[in-house]
Amino acid sequence: MRIPDFKKKQLRDGFRNVSELRQDLVSGEWVVIATGRAKRPHSFIKRKRDKFVQPISECPFEDPQASGNGEPLLIYYEES
């Protein structure tokens, strides 16, 4: 069986990345492992999002029956 060659790639941040080809000993399948994947922090840029505030009148947990749920089967009340 011939194992394919994987050439080195030049990434834009200067790292050299070589994918690895490994064989699963149990199933015998060949698996490609991307060893340099963790070296790409620019792929996970955090973007600011506007905070969404839903009015209490539209909250499904404030009045479950109004949201289309049936009557509760069991309710625990706090003792005062």
N, CA, C and O of each residue as an XYZ file, in Angstrom:
320
protein
N       0.845     -1.177      0.000
C       0.000      0.000      0.000
C       0.889      1.237      0.000
O       1.831      1.337      0.786
N       0.582      2.174     -0.885
C       1.362      3.402     -0.984
C       0.720      4.476     -0.122
O      -0.486      4.708     -0.207
N       1.526      5.135      0.711
C       1.051      6.226      1.553
C       1.298      7.533      0.807
O       2.427      7.800      0.396
N       0.253      8.362      0.623
C       0.435      9.599     -0.132
C       1.335     10.592      0.597
O       1.400     10.617      1.826
N       2.038     11.420     -0.207
C       2.892     12.470      0.341
C       2.056     13.711      0.638
O       1.165     14.072     -0.132
N       2.352     14.353      1.757
C       1.732     15.626      2.079
C       2.825     16.678      2.067
O       3.806     16.575      2.803
N       2.653     17.686      1.232
C       3.662     18.731      1.123
C       3.446     19.780      2.204
O       2.327     19.992      2.672
N       4.537     20.433      2.591
C       4.451     21.506      3.574
C       3.792     22.720      2.940
O       4.033     23.038      1.775
N       2.955     23.393      3.724
C       2.292     24.595      3.244
C       2.845     25.800      3.997
O       3.192     25.706      5.174
N       2.922     26.914      3.312
C       3.344     28.158      3.950
C       2.077     28.894      4.385
O       1.264     29.284      3.547
N       1.911     29.084      5.687
C       0.760     29.823      6.194
C       1.082     31.303      6.208
O       2.249     31.694      6.179
N       0.029     32.137      6.251
C       0.293     33.570      6.167
C       0.994     34.123      7.393
O       1.636     35.168      7.280
N       0.914     33.481      8.577
C       1.621     34.009      9.734
C       3.017     33.414      9.870
O       3.654     33.590     10.908
N       3.506     32.722      8.860
C       4.891     32.282      8.848
C       5.138     30.877      9.358
O       6.269     30.401      9.267
N       4.140     30.190      9.888
C       4.333     28.835     10.392
C       4.323     27.847      9.238
O       3.629     28.038      8.239
N       5.091     26.808      9.392
C       5.056     25.737      8.405
C       4.203     24.625      8.998
O       4.359     24.261     10.164
N       3.317     24.102      8.198
C       2.351     23.123      8.673
C       2.472     21.854      7.847
O       2.503     21.906      6.617
N       2.540     20.725      8.520
C       2.583     19.445      7.837
C       1.448     18.596      8.396
O       1.388     18.348      9.600
N       0.557     18.158      7.530
C      -0.492     17.251      7.971
C       0.105     15.868      8.151
O       1.022     15.473      7.431
N      -0.426     15.140      9.119
C       0.065     13.788      9.371
C      -0.977     12.780      8.914
O      -2.178     13.029      9.013
N      -0.522     11.668      8.427
C      -1.394     10.579      8.024
C      -1.140      9.430      8.990
O      -0.033      8.897      9.058
N      -2.182      9.052      9.742
C      -2.041      7.989     10.738
C      -3.060      6.896     10.452
O      -4.145      7.152      9.930
N      -2.685      5.676     10.806
C      -3.598      4.554     10.597
C      -4.198      4.146     11.933
O      -3.480      3.947     12.913
N      -5.534      4.023     11.965
C      -6.229      3.545     13.149
C      -5.952      2.058     13.278
O      -6.268      1.286     12.372
N      -5.365      1.649     14.395
C      -4.969      0.256     14.564
C      -6.163     -0.685     14.704
O      -6.058     -1.870     14.389
N      -7.282     -0.172     15.169
C      -8.463     -1.020     15.356
C      -9.203     -1.236     14.040
O      -9.492     -2.372     13.663
N      -9.512     -0.132     13.339
C     -10.315     -0.250     12.118
C      -9.471     -0.385     10.857
O      -9.959     -0.859      9.831
N      -8.205      0.030     10.925
C      -7.345     -0.024      9.757
C      -7.504      1.155      8.814
O      -6.845      1.202      7.776
N      -8.377      2.120      9.154
C      -8.600      3.288      8.299
C      -7.469      4.292      8.456
O      -6.863      4.398      9.523
N      -7.187      5.032      7.377
C      -6.191      6.089      7.407
C      -6.890      7.400      7.747
O      -7.961      7.696      7.217
N      -6.278      8.182      8.632
C      -6.858      9.432      9.111
C      -5.847     10.554      8.920
O      -4.666     10.382      9.223
N      -6.300     11.705      8.420
C      -5.428     12.869      8.259
C      -5.548     13.726      9.510
O      -6.655     14.078      9.917
N      -4.414     14.067     10.127
C      -4.371     14.894     11.325
C      -3.758     16.242     10.949
O      -2.645     16.289     10.425
N      -4.472     17.334     11.211
C      -3.957     18.681     10.946
C      -3.233     19.164     12.194
O      -3.865     19.677     13.118
N      -1.917     19.005     12.228
C      -1.143     19.308     13.432
C      -1.047     20.790     13.725
O      -0.903     21.163     14.889
N      -1.119     21.637     12.740
C      -0.957     23.067     12.955
C      -2.252     23.811     13.197
O      -2.246     25.042     13.205
N      -3.350     23.125     13.393
C      -4.644     23.785     13.525
C      -4.694     24.703     14.744
O      -5.326     25.757     14.684
N      -4.053     24.334     15.832
C      -4.086     25.153     17.039
C      -3.277     26.432     16.889
O      -3.401     27.331     17.720
N      -2.460     26.537     15.864
C      -1.607     27.705     15.663
C      -2.286     28.781     14.824
O      -1.607     29.635     14.255
N      -3.615     28.752     14.738
C      -4.328     29.712     13.902
C      -5.314     30.542     14.726
O      -6.525     30.391     14.561
N      -4.832     31.397     15.591
C      -5.770     32.177     16.414
C      -6.583     33.183     15.613
O      -7.643     33.611     16.068
N      -6.110     33.570     14.429
C      -6.862     34.531     13.627
C      -8.167     33.938     13.097
O      -9.031     34.675     12.622
N      -8.318     32.619     13.173
C      -9.552     31.983     12.712
C     -10.695     32.181     13.701
O     -11.865     32.022     13.352
N     -10.344     32.529     14.936
C     -11.353     32.633     15.987
C     -11.399     34.053     16.537
O     -11.221     34.266     17.737
N     -11.634     35.009     15.671
C     -11.699     36.406     16.082
C     -13.024     36.636     16.798
O     -14.091     36.308     16.279
N     -12.938     37.206     18.001
C     -14.151     37.494     18.759
C     -14.709     38.826     18.290
O     -14.011     39.840     18.275
N     -15.952     38.808     17.914
C     -16.610     40.027     17.455
C     -17.608     40.473     18.510
O     -18.262     39.651     19.152
N     -17.715     41.785     18.679
C     -18.695     42.312     19.625
C     -20.087     42.171     19.030
O     -20.318     42.441     17.851
N     -21.004     41.741     19.883
C     -22.390     41.638     19.450
C     -23.246     42.514     20.349
O     -22.943     42.701     21.527
N     -24.294     43.037     19.790
C     -25.225     43.822     20.588
C     -25.975     42.896     21.526
O     -26.385     41.800     21.142
N     -26.152     43.349     22.767
C     -26.867     42.547     23.753
C     -28.367     42.625     23.459
O     -28.935     43.709     23.322
N     -28.982     41.468     23.366
C     -30.410     41.392     23.087
C     -31.154     41.259     24.411
O     -30.926     40.315     25.166
N     -32.030     42.195     24.683
C     -32.828     42.160     25.908
C     -34.278     41.951     25.502
O     -34.874     42.770     24.802
N     -34.833     40.828     25.963
C     -36.220     40.504     25.641
C     -37.120     41.048     26.751
O     -36.815     40.858     27.928
N     -38.204     41.709     26.410
C     -39.121     42.206     27.442
C     -39.712     41.046     28.250
O     -39.927     39.955     27.722
N     -39.969     41.299     29.536
C     -40.502     40.251     30.416
C     -41.858     39.764     29.913
O     -42.209     38.600     30.107
N     -42.613     40.634     29.276
C     -43.935     40.230     28.774
C     -43.836     39.154     27.691
O     -44.798     38.418     27.470
N     -42.676     39.051     27.004
C     -42.489     38.043     25.957
C     -41.714     36.818     26.437
O     -41.460     35.905     25.651
N     -41.337     36.786     27.707
C     -40.541     35.674     28.235
C     -41.424     34.438     28.437
O     -42.444     34.529     29.120
N     -41.058     33.284     27.860
C     -41.882     32.081     27.996
C     -41.847     31.479     29.398
O     -42.673     30.624     29.715
N     -40.911     31.906     30.241
C     -40.807     31.334     31.583
C     -41.619     32.115     32.614
O     -41.866     31.601     33.705
N     -42.038     33.327     32.305
C     -42.813     34.133     33.244
C     -44.236     33.591     33.390
O     -44.749     33.504     34.506
N     -44.869     33.232     32.296
C     -46.224     32.675     32.322
C     -46.270     31.502     31.341
O     -46.627     31.685     30.177
N     -45.909     30.290     31.803
C     -45.816     29.141     30.889
C     -47.128     28.805     30.181
O     -47.110     28.383     29.025
N     -48.263     28.986     30.857
C     -49.540     28.643     30.229
C     -49.849     29.589     29.069
O     -50.446     29.168     28.078
N     -49.458     30.840     29.174
C     -49.685     31.787     28.083
C     -48.795     31.472     26.884
O     -49.097     31.888     25.766
N     -47.697     30.739     27.107
C     -46.780     30.376     26.024
C     -47.183     29.089     25.323
O     -46.493     28.639     24.408
N     -48.296     28.489     25.745
C     -48.770     27.284     25.079
C     -48.469     26.005     25.833
O     -48.744     24.920     25.322
N     -47.909     26.096     27.038
C     -47.647     24.900     27.842
C     -48.876     24.551     28.663
O     -49.705     25.413     28.956
N     -48.987     23.281     29.031
C     -50.109     22.829     29.839
C     -49.935     23.203     31.303
O     -48.966     23.861     31.683
N     -50.888     22.771     32.114
C     -50.825     23.020     33.557
C     -49.647     22.255     34.160
O     -49.340     21.152     33.709
N     -48.978     22.824     35.178
C     -47.857     22.124     35.812
C     -48.328     20.867     36.537
O     -49.422     20.842     37.102
N     -47.499     19.826     36.518
C     -47.828     18.574     37.187
C     -47.428     18.590     38.654
O     -48.096     17.974     39.484
N     -46.345     19.286     38.982
C     -45.842     19.325     40.352
C     -45.192     20.678     40.585
O     -44.383     21.130     39.774
N     -45.543     21.329     41.692
C     -44.981     22.639     42.019
C     -44.435     22.587     43.433
O     -45.116     22.122     44.347
N     -43.209     23.061     43.620
C     -42.609     23.198     44.944
C     -42.608     24.678     45.306
O     -42.079     25.505     44.564
N     -43.202     25.007     46.451
C     -43.205     26.382     46.926
C     -42.203     26.521     48.053
O     -42.023     25.599     48.848
N     -41.544     27.681     48.125
C     -40.622     27.949     49.222
C     -41.427     28.260     50.473
O     -42.424     28.981     50.427
N     -40.971     27.698     51.602
C     -41.635     27.989     52.868
C     -41.075     29.278     53.429
O     -39.862     29.491     53.423
N     -41.965     30.149     53.921
C     -41.512     31.434     54.466
C     -41.434     31.385     55.962
O     -41.071     32.376     56.595
